[in-house]
C-alpha cells in the first residue's frame, strides 16, 4: 500500500531548511539561494481518524 502525496510544490531550486509554524498549518522552506517560501497546508496537516492505525501497520510490516 503506497500513499501518494496530497500536494506537491516545485520551486525549481534546492531547499535546505523546513519548519512548521506552531499550529501546524503553514510550512516555511528555505531555499539554497536565500529565498524563503511559505506554504499554507491547511487541513492537510490534520490527521484523519485512521492515520494512527495505518502508521502502526506500516511500522509493523517494516519490522518484519
C-alpha positions in Angstrom: 0.0 0.0 0.0 1.7 3.2 -1.2 0.4 6.6 -0.3 0.7 9.4 -2.8 1.4 13.0 -1.8 -1.8 15.0 -1.3 0.0 18.1 -2.6 3.3 18.7 -4.5 5.1 22.0 -4.9 8.1 22.5 -7.1 10.2 25.6 -6.7 12.9 24.7 -9.2 15.6 25.3 -6.6 17.2 23.2 -3.9 15.6 23.6 -0.4 17.8 23.3 2.6 15.6 24.1 5.6 12.0 23.4 6.5 10.0 24.5 9.5 6.3 24.2 10.6 4.5 27.0 12.4 3.2 26.2 15.9 -0.4 25.5 14.8 0.9 23.2 12.1 -0.9 25.0 9.3 2.0 26.5 7.4 5.4 25.5 6.3 8.4 27.8 5.8 11.0 26.4 3.4 14.4 28.0 3.0 16.0 27.8 -0.5 19.6 27.3 -1.3 19.5 30.8 -3.0 18.5 32.5 0.3 14.8 32.7 -0.6 12.1 31.7 1.9 8.9 30.1 0.7 5.7 30.0 2.8 3.1 27.3 2.1 -0.3 27.1 3.6 -1.1 23.4 4.1 -4.4 24.0 5.7 -6.3 20.8 6.5 -3.6 18.6 5.0 -1.8 18.9 8.4 -4.8 17.5 10.4 -4.6 13.7 10.9 -7.5 11.6 9.9 -9.1 9.2 12.4 -7.5 6.1 10.7 -4.0 7.6 10.3 -2.6 6.1 13.5 -3.8 2.6 12.7 -2.3 2.8 9.2 1.0 4.1 10.6 1.2 1.3 13.1 0.5 -1.3 10.4 3.3 0.1 8.2 5.8 0.1 11.1 4.9 -3.5 11.9 5.4 -4.5 8.3 8.8 -2.8 8.2 9.9 -4.6 11.3 9.3 -8.0 9.8 
